[in-house]
Amino acid sequence: MCRSIKILRTPAGPSSDREIQEAALQFVRKVSGMREPKGANVGPFDEAVAEITASSARLLAALPARRTMPKPRPRVFPAR
C-alpha cells in the first residue's frame, strides 16, 4: 500500500474534498506508475482520479461516523 495515502475516516470528523482528491491522486499515481502523465495519458489519468475521488466520497458519506474509543483505565497490579 502507498504510505502517503492517509486514512480519511477518522474520529476527528469528515475529510475535506481536497483530502479525498489528494488520496485519489496518490492511488492513481501508484497504480499507473506515473507521477505526471504526458500526452495521450493525461485524459485517462485525470478521469481515473475523478472517478476514484467520487467513489471515495460516496463511500465515506455512506459509512457511519467513527467513534472515539474511551481511554483505557490504568491497570493496577496487586502489591507483592
TAVENCOR-V337617 format. One record per backbone hydrogen bond with DSSP energy under -0.5 kcal/mol. NH is the residue of the N-H (numbers start at 1). CO is the residue of the C=O. If there is no record, write none. Layout:
BEGIN
nh=NH co=CO
nh=NH co=CO
END
This chain:
BEGIN
nh=5 co=2
nh=6 co=4
nh=10 co=8
nh=10 co=13
nh=13 co=10
nh=20 co=16
nh=21 co=17
nh=22 co=18
nh=23 co=19
nh=24 co=20
nh=25 co=21
nh=26 co=22
nh=27 co=23
nh=28 co=24
nh=29 co=25
nh=30 co=26
nh=31 co=27
nh=32 co=28
nh=33 co=29
nh=34 co=29
nh=41 co=38
nh=42 co=39
nh=44 co=40
nh=45 co=41
nh=46 co=42
nh=47 co=43
nh=48 co=44
nh=49 co=45
nh=50 co=46
nh=51 co=47
nh=52 co=48
nh=53 co=49
nh=54 co=50
nh=55 co=51
nh=56 co=52
nh=57 co=53
nh=58 co=54
nh=59 co=55
nh=60 co=56
nh=61 co=57
nh=62 co=58
nh=63 co=59
nh=77 co=75
END
